Amino acid sequence: MNQMTGPDRSQAEFLVELIHQLAEGGELPATSGNFSFKSLEDPNKIYLSESGVDKERFSIENLVPVTTKGELIEAGRKVSDESALHLMTYRAFEAGCILHGHPVEALHFADLYPNKTEIKISGLELVKAFAGNTDHNDSVIIPFYKNTQDLNTLATQIAGDWKKGHIFAFIIRGHGLTCWGNDVAEAKKHWQALTYLMDYELAKGL
């Protein structure tokens, strides 16, 4: 059972609230989606969402502590197979919280660009929502990857592609959206900005 206190519990409570909001908005159907945050108290610990849980009923008890190598700290728990993408993101990017879900607009957005491996968006006010951006003429890059069940290989590919890049998200075609931030609040802001920008591009393409 989780015995989180202090800063970790505050992050966990905020994340659970966000998971409920996304589930109620239809972005986490059929128990899909997975989430995590880095412990603020132990640099060697990450909390990952438990696999197979209805996200409308998700609770703090469904956050499973693992090491930064993905090893379970509590026996008998199961995290998503997609945890490989979370562990890669923590190693490759400045992330403190990672969100992965299945908003329909992310899939349609990727379908707008079937021959592209990434898209750059700039000139819109919401671009300023991303960490480090201060002007609407700054940009955000959203990479696209083919869906695969070989998530370890995919994680290695993404980390290699962007080891010198400045990104906050990627889309797996036919699958879903992964984004992150330094903490839950920033990850939420990035998620909201991304879905807004994707909705805009979709509407523009009609």
PyMOL CGO cylinders between C-alpha atoms (Angstrom):
from pymol import cmd
from pymol.cgo import CYLINDER

trace = [
    CYLINDER, 0.00, 0.00, 0.00, 1.22, 3.50, -0.77, 0.3, 1, 1, 1, 1, 1, 1,
    CYLINDER, 1.22, 3.50, -0.77, 2.44, 5.48, 2.21, 0.3, 1, 1, 1, 1, 1, 1,
    CYLINDER, 2.44, 5.48, 2.21, 3.08, 8.72, 0.34, 0.3, 1, 1, 1, 1, 1, 1,
    CYLINDER, 3.08, 8.72, 0.34, 3.37, 11.89, 2.36, 0.3, 1, 1, 1, 1, 1, 1,
    CYLINDER, 3.37, 11.89, 2.36, 4.50, 15.45, 1.74, 0.3, 1, 1, 1, 1, 1, 1,
    CYLINDER, 4.50, 15.45, 1.74, 5.38, 16.59, -1.79, 0.3, 1, 1, 1, 1, 1, 1,
    CYLINDER, 5.38, 16.59, -1.79, 4.91, 13.15, -3.35, 0.3, 1, 1, 1, 1, 1, 1,
    CYLINDER, 4.91, 13.15, -3.35, 1.38, 12.87, -2.01, 0.3, 1, 1, 1, 1, 1, 1,
    CYLINDER, 1.38, 12.87, -2.01, 0.52, 16.34, -3.28, 0.3, 1, 1, 1, 1, 1, 1,
    CYLINDER, 0.52, 16.34, -3.28, 1.76, 15.39, -6.77, 0.3, 1, 1, 1, 1, 1, 1,
    CYLINDER, 1.76, 15.39, -6.77, -0.14, 12.10, -6.60, 0.3, 1, 1, 1, 1, 1, 1,
    CYLINDER, -0.14, 12.10, -6.60, -3.40, 13.78, -5.60, 0.3, 1, 1, 1, 1, 1, 1,
    CYLINDER, -3.40, 13.78, -5.60, -3.06, 16.31, -8.43, 0.3, 1, 1, 1, 1, 1, 1,
    CYLINDER, -3.06, 16.31, -8.43, -2.28, 13.52, -10.93, 0.3, 1, 1, 1, 1, 1, 1,
    CYLINDER, -2.28, 13.52, -10.93, -5.27, 11.43, -9.84, 0.3, 1, 1, 1, 1, 1, 1,
    CYLINDER, -5.27, 11.43, -9.84, -7.53, 14.47, -10.25, 0.3, 1, 1, 1, 1, 1, 1,
    CYLINDER, -7.53, 14.47, -10.25, -6.14, 15.02, -13.76, 0.3, 1, 1, 1, 1, 1, 1,
    CYLINDER, -6.14, 15.02, -13.76, -6.62, 11.34, -14.69, 0.3, 1, 1, 1, 1, 1, 1,
    CYLINDER, -6.62, 11.34, -14.69, -10.27, 11.61, -13.67, 0.3, 1, 1, 1, 1, 1, 1,
    CYLINDER, -10.27, 11.61, -13.67, -10.70, 14.74, -15.78, 0.3, 1, 1, 1, 1, 1, 1,
    CYLINDER, -10.70, 14.74, -15.78, -9.18, 13.10, -18.86, 0.3, 1, 1, 1, 1, 1, 1,
    CYLINDER, -9.18, 13.10, -18.86, -11.25, 9.95, -18.36, 0.3, 1, 1, 1, 1, 1, 1,
    CYLINDER, -11.25, 9.95, -18.36, -14.47, 11.94, -18.04, 0.3, 1, 1, 1, 1, 1, 1,
    CYLINDER, -14.47, 11.94, -18.04, -13.52, 13.76, -21.25, 0.3, 1, 1, 1, 1, 1, 1,
    CYLINDER, -13.52, 13.76, -21.25, -13.32, 10.47, -23.15, 0.3, 1, 1, 1, 1, 1, 1,
    CYLINDER, -13.32, 10.47, -23.15, -9.54, 10.52, -23.61, 0.3, 1, 1, 1, 1, 1, 1,
    CYLINDER, -9.54, 10.52, -23.61, -8.90, 7.29, -21.64, 0.3, 1, 1, 1, 1, 1, 1,
    CYLINDER, -8.90, 7.29, -21.64, -11.44, 4.73, -22.91, 0.3, 1, 1, 1, 1, 1, 1,
    CYLINDER, -11.44, 4.73, -22.91, -11.60, 1.09, -21.80, 0.3, 1, 1, 1, 1, 1, 1,
    CYLINDER, -11.60, 1.09, -21.80, -8.99, 1.38, -18.98, 0.3, 1, 1, 1, 1, 1, 1,
    CYLINDER, -8.99, 1.38, -18.98, -6.43, 2.77, -21.47, 0.3, 1, 1, 1, 1, 1, 1,
    CYLINDER, -6.43, 2.77, -21.47, -3.78, 5.35, -20.70, 0.3, 1, 1, 1, 1, 1, 1,
    CYLINDER, -3.78, 5.35, -20.70, -0.84, 5.34, -18.33, 0.3, 1, 1, 1, 1, 1, 1,
    CYLINDER, -0.84, 5.34, -18.33, 0.77, 7.96, -16.15, 0.3, 1, 1, 1, 1, 1, 1,
    CYLINDER, 0.77, 7.96, -16.15, 3.77, 8.53, -13.94, 0.3, 1, 1, 1, 1, 1, 1,
    CYLINDER, 3.77, 8.53, -13.94, 5.71, 11.04, -11.93, 0.3, 1, 1, 1, 1, 1, 1,
    CYLINDER, 5.71, 11.04, -11.93, 9.18, 11.19, -10.44, 0.3, 1, 1, 1, 1, 1, 1,
    CYLINDER, 9.18, 11.19, -10.44, 9.37, 11.13, -6.68, 0.3, 1, 1, 1, 1, 1, 1,
    CYLINDER, 9.37, 11.13, -6.68, 10.32, 14.52, -5.28, 0.3, 1, 1, 1, 1, 1, 1,
    CYLINDER, 10.32, 14.52, -5.28, 11.71, 12.81, -2.19, 0.3, 1, 1, 1, 1, 1, 1,
    CYLINDER, 11.71, 12.81, -2.19, 13.68, 9.87, -3.63, 0.3, 1, 1, 1, 1, 1, 1,
    CYLINDER, 13.68, 9.87, -3.63, 15.62, 10.41, -6.89, 0.3, 1, 1, 1, 1, 1, 1,
    CYLINDER, 15.62, 10.41, -6.89, 15.64, 6.65, -7.51, 0.3, 1, 1, 1, 1, 1, 1,
    CYLINDER, 15.64, 6.65, -7.51, 11.86, 6.23, -7.40, 0.3, 1, 1, 1, 1, 1, 1,
    CYLINDER, 11.86, 6.23, -7.40, 9.09, 6.71, -9.97, 0.3, 1, 1, 1, 1, 1, 1,
    CYLINDER, 9.09, 6.71, -9.97, 5.37, 6.18, -9.46, 0.3, 1, 1, 1, 1, 1, 1,
    CYLINDER, 5.37, 6.18, -9.46, 3.68, 4.45, -12.44, 0.3, 1, 1, 1, 1, 1, 1,
    CYLINDER, 3.68, 4.45, -12.44, -0.03, 3.84, -12.94, 0.3, 1, 1, 1, 1, 1, 1,
    CYLINDER, -0.03, 3.84, -12.94, -1.24, 0.31, -12.31, 0.3, 1, 1, 1, 1, 1, 1,
    CYLINDER, -1.24, 0.31, -12.31, -2.32, -1.63, -15.38, 0.3, 1, 1, 1, 1, 1, 1,
    CYLINDER, -2.32, -1.63, -15.38, -5.94, -2.42, -16.21, 0.3, 1, 1, 1, 1, 1, 1,
    CYLINDER, -5.94, -2.42, -16.21, -7.62, 0.09, -13.90, 0.3, 1, 1, 1, 1, 1, 1,
    CYLINDER, -7.62, 0.09, -13.90, -10.74, 2.03, -14.93, 0.3, 1, 1, 1, 1, 1, 1,
    CYLINDER, -10.74, 2.03, -14.93, -9.38, 5.57, -14.99, 0.3, 1, 1, 1, 1, 1, 1,
    CYLINDER, -9.38, 5.57, -14.99, -12.63, 7.08, -13.71, 0.3, 1, 1, 1, 1, 1, 1,
    CYLINDER, -12.63, 7.08, -13.71, -12.04, 5.06, -10.52, 0.3, 1, 1, 1, 1, 1, 1,
    CYLINDER, -12.04, 5.06, -10.52, -8.28, 5.51, -10.37, 0.3, 1, 1, 1, 1, 1, 1,
    CYLINDER, -8.28, 5.51, -10.37, -6.89, 6.32, -6.90, 0.3, 1, 1, 1, 1, 1, 1,
    CYLINDER, -6.89, 6.32, -6.90, -3.57, 7.02, -5.23, 0.3, 1, 1, 1, 1, 1, 1,
    CYLINDER, -3.57, 7.02, -5.23, -3.42, 3.33, -4.34, 0.3, 1, 1, 1, 1, 1, 1,
    CYLINDER, -3.42, 3.33, -4.34, -3.16, 2.60, -8.07, 0.3, 1, 1, 1, 1, 1, 1,
    CYLINDER, -3.16, 2.60, -8.07, 0.18, 4.40, -8.32, 0.3, 1, 1, 1, 1, 1, 1,
    CYLINDER, 0.18, 4.40, -8.32, 2.91, 1.76, -8.15, 0.3, 1, 1, 1, 1, 1, 1,
    CYLINDER, 2.91, 1.76, -8.15, 6.42, 2.66, -6.96, 0.3, 1, 1, 1, 1, 1, 1,
    CYLINDER, 6.42, 2.66, -6.96, 9.25, 1.41, -9.18, 0.3, 1, 1, 1, 1, 1, 1,
    CYLINDER, 9.25, 1.41, -9.18, 12.96, 2.13, -9.43, 0.3, 1, 1, 1, 1, 1, 1,
    CYLINDER, 12.96, 2.13, -9.43, 14.33, 4.30, -12.22, 0.3, 1, 1, 1, 1, 1, 1,
    CYLINDER, 14.33, 4.30, -12.22, 15.21, 1.00, -13.96, 0.3, 1, 1, 1, 1, 1, 1,
    CYLINDER, 15.21, 1.00, -13.96, 11.57, -0.08, -13.82, 0.3, 1, 1, 1, 1, 1, 1,
    CYLINDER, 11.57, -0.08, -13.82, 11.97, -2.65, -11.05, 0.3, 1, 1, 1, 1, 1, 1,
    CYLINDER, 11.97, -2.65, -11.05, 8.92, -3.11, -8.83, 0.3, 1, 1, 1, 1, 1, 1,
    CYLINDER, 8.92, -3.11, -8.83, 9.39, -1.92, -5.26, 0.3, 1, 1, 1, 1, 1, 1,
    CYLINDER, 9.39, -1.92, -5.26, 6.16, -3.62, -4.14, 0.3, 1, 1, 1, 1, 1, 1,
    CYLINDER, 6.16, -3.62, -4.14, 5.80, -7.25, -5.21, 0.3, 1, 1, 1, 1, 1, 1,
    CYLINDER, 5.80, -7.25, -5.21, 2.61, -8.45, -6.85, 0.3, 1, 1, 1, 1, 1, 1,
    CYLINDER, 2.61, -8.45, -6.85, 1.79, -5.22, -8.69, 0.3, 1, 1, 1, 1, 1, 1,
    CYLINDER, 1.79, -5.22, -8.69, 1.58, -4.78, -12.47, 0.3, 1, 1, 1, 1, 1, 1,
    CYLINDER, 1.58, -4.78, -12.47, 2.35, -1.67, -14.47, 0.3, 1, 1, 1, 1, 1, 1,
    CYLINDER, 2.35, -1.67, -14.47, 1.68, -1.11, -18.16, 0.3, 1, 1, 1, 1, 1, 1,
    CYLINDER, 1.68, -1.11, -18.16, 3.97, -2.62, -20.78, 0.3, 1, 1, 1, 1, 1, 1,
    CYLINDER, 3.97, -2.62, -20.78, 4.27, 0.97, -22.02, 0.3, 1, 1, 1, 1, 1, 1,
    CYLINDER, 4.27, 0.97, -22.02, 6.30, 1.80, -18.93, 0.3, 1, 1, 1, 1, 1, 1,
    CYLINDER, 6.30, 1.80, -18.93, 9.35, 1.44, -21.22, 0.3, 1, 1, 1, 1, 1, 1,
    CYLINDER, 9.35, 1.44, -21.22, 8.33, 4.70, -22.88, 0.3, 1, 1, 1, 1, 1, 1,
    CYLINDER, 8.33, 4.70, -22.88, 8.07, 6.41, -19.50, 0.3, 1, 1, 1, 1, 1, 1,
    CYLINDER, 8.07, 6.41, -19.50, 11.50, 5.22, -18.37, 0.3, 1, 1, 1, 1, 1, 1,
    CYLINDER, 11.50, 5.22, -18.37, 13.03, 6.34, -21.69, 0.3, 1, 1, 1, 1, 1, 1,
    CYLINDER, 13.03, 6.34, -21.69, 11.44, 9.77, -21.40, 0.3, 1, 1, 1, 1, 1, 1,
    CYLINDER, 11.44, 9.77, -21.40, 12.80, 10.30, -17.90, 0.3, 1, 1, 1, 1, 1, 1,
    CYLINDER, 12.80, 10.30, -17.90, 16.28, 9.38, -19.09, 0.3, 1, 1, 1, 1, 1, 1,
    CYLINDER, 16.28, 9.38, -19.09, 16.24, 11.37, -22.32, 0.3, 1, 1, 1, 1, 1, 1,
    CYLINDER, 16.24, 11.37, -22.32, 14.30, 14.52, -21.42, 0.3, 1, 1, 1, 1, 1, 1,
    CYLINDER, 14.30, 14.52, -21.42, 13.78, 16.89, -18.51, 0.3, 1, 1, 1, 1, 1, 1,
    CYLINDER, 13.78, 16.89, -18.51, 10.57, 15.26, -17.35, 0.3, 1, 1, 1, 1, 1, 1,
    CYLINDER, 10.57, 15.26, -17.35, 9.03, 15.03, -13.91, 0.3, 1, 1, 1, 1, 1, 1,
    CYLINDER, 9.03, 15.03, -13.91, 5.59, 13.79, -14.96, 0.3, 1, 1, 1, 1, 1, 1,
    CYLINDER, 5.59, 13.79, -14.96, 4.44, 11.86, -18.04, 0.3, 1, 1, 1, 1, 1, 1,
    CYLINDER, 4.44, 11.86, -18.04, 0.92, 11.53, -19.45, 0.3, 1, 1, 1, 1, 1, 1,
    CYLINDER, 0.92, 11.53, -19.45, -0.12, 8.96, -22.06, 0.3, 1, 1, 1, 1, 1, 1,
    CYLINDER, -0.12, 8.96, -22.06, -3.67, 8.78, -23.37, 0.3, 1, 1, 1, 1, 1, 1,
    CYLINDER, -3.67, 8.78, -23.37, -5.82, 8.25, -26.42, 0.3, 1, 1, 1, 1, 1, 1,
    CYLINDER, -5.82, 8.25, -26.42, -7.45, 11.53, -27.47, 0.3, 1, 1, 1, 1, 1, 1,
    CYLINDER, -7.45, 11.53, -27.47, -9.11, 10.99, -30.85, 0.3, 1, 1, 1, 1, 1, 1,
    CYLINDER, -9.11, 10.99, -30.85, -7.81, 14.32, -32.15, 0.3, 1, 1, 1, 1, 1, 1,
    CYLINDER, -7.81, 14.32, -32.15, -4.22, 13.07, -31.78, 0.3, 1, 1, 1, 1, 1, 1,
    CYLINDER, -4.22, 13.07, -31.78, -4.91, 10.17, -34.14, 0.3, 1, 1, 1, 1, 1, 1,
    CYLINDER, -4.91, 10.17, -34.14, -6.73, 12.36, -36.66, 0.3, 1, 1, 1, 1, 1, 1,
    CYLINDER, -6.73, 12.36, -36.66, -3.98, 14.98, -36.41, 0.3, 1, 1, 1, 1, 1, 1,
    CYLINDER, -3.98, 14.98, -36.41, -1.31, 12.40, -37.28, 0.3, 1, 1, 1, 1, 1, 1,
    CYLINDER, -1.31, 12.40, -37.28, -3.47, 11.20, -40.18, 0.3, 1, 1, 1, 1, 1, 1,
    CYLINDER, -3.47, 11.20, -40.18, -3.35, 14.72, -41.65, 0.3, 1, 1, 1, 1, 1, 1,
    CYLINDER, -3.35, 14.72, -41.65, 0.38, 14.17, -42.30, 0.3, 1, 1, 1, 1, 1, 1,
    CYLINDER, 0.38, 14.17, -42.30, 0.77, 10.53, -43.44, 0.3, 1, 1, 1, 1, 1, 1,
    CYLINDER, 0.77, 10.53, -43.44, 4.17, 11.15, -45.05, 0.3, 1, 1, 1, 1, 1, 1,
    CYLINDER, 4.17, 11.15, -45.05, 5.73, 13.28, -42.33, 0.3, 1, 1, 1, 1, 1, 1,
    CYLINDER, 5.73, 13.28, -42.33, 7.78, 12.19, -39.33, 0.3, 1, 1, 1, 1, 1, 1,
    CYLINDER, 7.78, 12.19, -39.33, 7.14, 15.43, -37.45, 0.3, 1, 1, 1, 1, 1, 1,
    CYLINDER, 7.14, 15.43, -37.45, 5.22, 18.67, -37.66, 0.3, 1, 1, 1, 1, 1, 1,
    CYLINDER, 5.22, 18.67, -37.66, 6.22, 22.10, -36.35, 0.3, 1, 1, 1, 1, 1, 1,
    CYLINDER, 6.22, 22.10, -36.35, 3.54, 24.52, -35.17, 0.3, 1, 1, 1, 1, 1, 1,
    CYLINDER, 3.54, 24.52, -35.17, 4.15, 28.23, -34.63, 0.3, 1, 1, 1, 1, 1, 1,
    CYLINDER, 4.15, 28.23, -34.63, 2.36, 31.56, -34.90, 0.3, 1, 1, 1, 1, 1, 1,
    CYLINDER, 2.36, 31.56, -34.90, -0.39, 30.67, -32.43, 0.3, 1, 1, 1, 1, 1, 1,
    CYLINDER, -0.39, 30.67, -32.43, -0.73, 32.14, -28.94, 0.3, 1, 1, 1, 1, 1, 1,
    CYLINDER, -0.73, 32.14, -28.94, -0.97, 28.74, -27.24, 0.3, 1, 1, 1, 1, 1, 1,
    CYLINDER, -0.97, 28.74, -27.24, 2.56, 27.90, -28.41, 0.3, 1, 1, 1, 1, 1, 1,
    CYLINDER, 2.56, 27.90, -28.41, 3.62, 30.08, -25.46, 0.3, 1, 1, 1, 1, 1, 1,
    CYLINDER, 3.62, 30.08, -25.46, 2.20, 27.44, -23.10, 0.3, 1, 1, 1, 1, 1, 1,
    CYLINDER, 2.20, 27.44, -23.10, 5.25, 25.23, -23.63, 0.3, 1, 1, 1, 1, 1, 1,
    CYLINDER, 5.25, 25.23, -23.63, 8.19, 25.54, -21.28, 0.3, 1, 1, 1, 1, 1, 1,
    CYLINDER, 8.19, 25.54, -21.28, 10.87, 27.86, -22.63, 0.3, 1, 1, 1, 1, 1, 1,
    CYLINDER, 10.87, 27.86, -22.63, 8.61, 29.55, -25.19, 0.3, 1, 1, 1, 1, 1, 1,
    CYLINDER, 8.61, 29.55, -25.19, 7.94, 33.25, -24.67, 0.3, 1, 1, 1, 1, 1, 1,
    CYLINDER, 7.94, 33.25, -24.67, 6.54, 34.39, -28.02, 0.3, 1, 1, 1, 1, 1, 1,
    CYLINDER, 6.54, 34.39, -28.02, 3.76, 33.18, -30.31, 0.3, 1, 1, 1, 1, 1, 1,
    CYLINDER, 3.76, 33.18, -30.31, 6.35, 32.93, -33.08, 0.3, 1, 1, 1, 1, 1, 1,
    CYLINDER, 6.35, 32.93, -33.08, 8.25, 30.29, -31.12, 0.3, 1, 1, 1, 1, 1, 1,
    CYLINDER, 8.25, 30.29, -31.12, 7.42, 26.74, -32.10, 0.3, 1, 1, 1, 1, 1, 1,
    CYLINDER, 7.42, 26.74, -32.10, 6.54, 23.30, -30.80, 0.3, 1, 1, 1, 1, 1, 1,
    CYLINDER, 6.54, 23.30, -30.80, 7.57, 20.13, -32.62, 0.3, 1, 1, 1, 1, 1, 1,
    CYLINDER, 7.57, 20.13, -32.62, 5.35, 17.04, -32.54, 0.3, 1, 1, 1, 1, 1, 1,
    CYLINDER, 5.35, 17.04, -32.54, 7.01, 13.87, -33.88, 0.3, 1, 1, 1, 1, 1, 1,
    CYLINDER, 7.01, 13.87, -33.88, 5.08, 10.89, -35.29, 0.3, 1, 1, 1, 1, 1, 1,
    CYLINDER, 5.08, 10.89, -35.29, 6.01, 7.22, -34.90, 0.3, 1, 1, 1, 1, 1, 1,
    CYLINDER, 6.01, 7.22, -34.90, 4.55, 4.01, -36.29, 0.3, 1, 1, 1, 1, 1, 1,
    CYLINDER, 4.55, 4.01, -36.29, 2.66, 1.84, -33.84, 0.3, 1, 1, 1, 1, 1, 1,
    CYLINDER, 2.66, 1.84, -33.84, 4.51, -1.26, -32.67, 0.3, 1, 1, 1, 1, 1, 1,
    CYLINDER, 4.51, -1.26, -32.67, 4.36, -3.75, -29.82, 0.3, 1, 1, 1, 1, 1, 1,
    CYLINDER, 4.36, -3.75, -29.82, 8.17, -3.65, -29.54, 0.3, 1, 1, 1, 1, 1, 1,
    CYLINDER, 8.17, -3.65, -29.54, 8.17, -0.75, -27.13, 0.3, 1, 1, 1, 1, 1, 1,
    CYLINDER, 8.17, -0.75, -27.13, 11.78, -1.10, -26.01, 0.3, 1, 1, 1, 1, 1, 1,
    CYLINDER, 11.78, -1.10, -26.01, 12.99, -0.63, -29.58, 0.3, 1, 1, 1, 1, 1, 1,
    CYLINDER, 12.99, -0.63, -29.58, 10.57, 2.28, -30.07, 0.3, 1, 1, 1, 1, 1, 1,
    CYLINDER, 10.57, 2.28, -30.07, 11.81, 3.91, -26.86, 0.3, 1, 1, 1, 1, 1, 1,
    CYLINDER, 11.81, 3.91, -26.86, 15.41, 3.62, -28.03, 0.3, 1, 1, 1, 1, 1, 1,
    CYLINDER, 15.41, 3.62, -28.03, 14.50, 5.12, -31.42, 0.3, 1, 1, 1, 1, 1, 1,
    CYLINDER, 14.50, 5.12, -31.42, 12.70, 8.10, -29.90, 0.3, 1, 1, 1, 1, 1, 1,
    CYLINDER, 12.70, 8.10, -29.90, 15.51, 8.84, -27.47, 0.3, 1, 1, 1, 1, 1, 1,
    CYLINDER, 15.51, 8.84, -27.47, 18.08, 8.62, -30.28, 0.3, 1, 1, 1, 1, 1, 1,
    CYLINDER, 18.08, 8.62, -30.28, 16.10, 10.83, -32.63, 0.3, 1, 1, 1, 1, 1, 1,
    CYLINDER, 16.10, 10.83, -32.63, 15.65, 13.59, -30.09, 0.3, 1, 1, 1, 1, 1, 1,
    CYLINDER, 15.65, 13.59, -30.09, 18.73, 13.42, -27.88, 0.3, 1, 1, 1, 1, 1, 1,
    CYLINDER, 18.73, 13.42, -27.88, 19.58, 16.95, -29.02, 0.3, 1, 1, 1, 1, 1, 1,
    CYLINDER, 19.58, 16.95, -29.02, 16.02, 18.09, -29.57, 0.3, 1, 1, 1, 1, 1, 1,
    CYLINDER, 16.02, 18.09, -29.57, 13.59, 20.17, -27.57, 0.3, 1, 1, 1, 1, 1, 1,
    CYLINDER, 13.59, 20.17, -27.57, 10.25, 18.37, -27.54, 0.3, 1, 1, 1, 1, 1, 1,
    CYLINDER, 10.25, 18.37, -27.54, 7.48, 17.80, -25.02, 0.3, 1, 1, 1, 1, 1, 1,
    CYLINDER, 7.48, 17.80, -25.02, 5.41, 15.15, -26.77, 0.3, 1, 1, 1, 1, 1, 1,
    CYLINDER, 5.41, 15.15, -26.77, 5.14, 12.54, -29.49, 0.3, 1, 1, 1, 1, 1, 1,
    CYLINDER, 5.14, 12.54, -29.49, 2.27, 10.72, -31.19, 0.3, 1, 1, 1, 1, 1, 1,
    CYLINDER, 2.27, 10.72, -31.19, 2.25, 7.02, -32.00, 0.3, 1, 1, 1, 1, 1, 1,
    CYLINDER, 2.25, 7.02, -32.00, 0.10, 6.65, -35.10, 0.3, 1, 1, 1, 1, 1, 1,
    CYLINDER, 0.10, 6.65, -35.10, -3.12, 4.74, -34.52, 0.3, 1, 1, 1, 1, 1, 1,
    CYLINDER, -3.12, 4.74, -34.52, -2.32, 4.64, -30.83, 0.3, 1, 1, 1, 1, 1, 1,
    CYLINDER, -2.32, 4.64, -30.83, -2.12, 7.82, -28.79, 0.3, 1, 1, 1, 1, 1, 1,
    CYLINDER, -2.12, 7.82, -28.79, -0.38, 10.88, -27.38, 0.3, 1, 1, 1, 1, 1, 1,
    CYLINDER, -0.38, 10.88, -27.38, 2.44, 11.01, -24.86, 0.3, 1, 1, 1, 1, 1, 1,
    CYLINDER, 2.44, 11.01, -24.86, 3.50, 14.32, -23.31, 0.3, 1, 1, 1, 1, 1, 1,
    CYLINDER, 3.50, 14.32, -23.31, 5.39, 15.49, -20.26, 0.3, 1, 1, 1, 1, 1, 1,
    CYLINDER, 5.39, 15.49, -20.26, 6.47, 18.38, -18.09, 0.3, 1, 1, 1, 1, 1, 1,
    CYLINDER, 6.47, 18.38, -18.09, 8.64, 19.12, -15.08, 0.3, 1, 1, 1, 1, 1, 1,
    CYLINDER, 8.64, 19.12, -15.08, 5.73, 18.30, -12.77, 0.3, 1, 1, 1, 1, 1, 1,
    CYLINDER, 5.73, 18.30, -12.77, 2.05, 17.39, -12.97, 0.3, 1, 1, 1, 1, 1, 1,
    CYLINDER, 2.05, 17.39, -12.97, 0.94, 21.00, -13.42, 0.3, 1, 1, 1, 1, 1, 1,
    CYLINDER, 0.94, 21.00, -13.42, 3.28, 21.61, -16.36, 0.3, 1, 1, 1, 1, 1, 1,
    CYLINDER, 3.28, 21.61, -16.36, 2.43, 18.26, -17.98, 0.3, 1, 1, 1, 1, 1, 1,
    CYLINDER, 2.43, 18.26, -17.98, -1.27, 19.15, -17.73, 0.3, 1, 1, 1, 1, 1, 1,
    CYLINDER, -1.27, 19.15, -17.73, -0.63, 22.55, -19.33, 0.3, 1, 1, 1, 1, 1, 1,
    CYLINDER, -0.63, 22.55, -19.33, 1.30, 20.94, -22.18, 0.3, 1, 1, 1, 1, 1, 1,
    CYLINDER, 1.30, 20.94, -22.18, -1.47, 18.35, -22.72, 0.3, 1, 1, 1, 1, 1, 1,
    CYLINDER, -1.47, 18.35, -22.72, -4.15, 21.03, -22.88, 0.3, 1, 1, 1, 1, 1, 1,
    CYLINDER, -4.15, 21.03, -22.88, -2.11, 23.18, -25.25, 0.3, 1, 1, 1, 1, 1, 1,
    CYLINDER, -2.11, 23.18, -25.25, -1.35, 20.22, -27.51, 0.3, 1, 1, 1, 1, 1, 1,
    CYLINDER, -1.35, 20.22, -27.51, -4.97, 19.13, -27.81, 0.3, 1, 1, 1, 1, 1, 1,
    CYLINDER, -4.97, 19.13, -27.81, -5.99, 22.74, -28.52, 0.3, 1, 1, 1, 1, 1, 1,
    CYLINDER, -5.99, 22.74, -28.52, -3.37, 23.10, -31.26, 0.3, 1, 1, 1, 1, 1, 1,
    CYLINDER, -3.37, 23.10, -31.26, -4.34, 19.76, -32.79, 0.3, 1, 1, 1, 1, 1, 1,
    CYLINDER, -4.34, 19.76, -32.79, -8.02, 20.74, -32.77, 0.3, 1, 1, 1, 1, 1, 1,
    CYLINDER, -8.02, 20.74, -32.77, -7.10, 23.99, -34.51, 0.3, 1, 1, 1, 1, 1, 1,
    CYLINDER, -7.10, 23.99, -34.51, -5.08, 22.23, -37.21, 0.3, 1, 1, 1, 1, 1, 1,
    CYLINDER, -5.08, 22.23, -37.21, -7.87, 19.70, -37.75, 0.3, 1, 1, 1, 1, 1, 1,
    CYLINDER, -7.87, 19.70, -37.75, -10.48, 22.44, -38.11, 0.3, 1, 1, 1, 1, 1, 1,
    CYLINDER, -10.48, 22.44, -38.11, -8.21, 24.33, -40.51, 0.3, 1, 1, 1, 1, 1, 1,
    CYLINDER, -8.21, 24.33, -40.51, -7.84, 21.22, -42.63, 0.3, 1, 1, 1, 1, 1, 1,
    CYLINDER, -7.84, 21.22, -42.63, -11.59, 20.73, -43.10, 0.3, 1, 1, 1, 1, 1, 1,
]
cmd.load_cgo(trace, "trace")
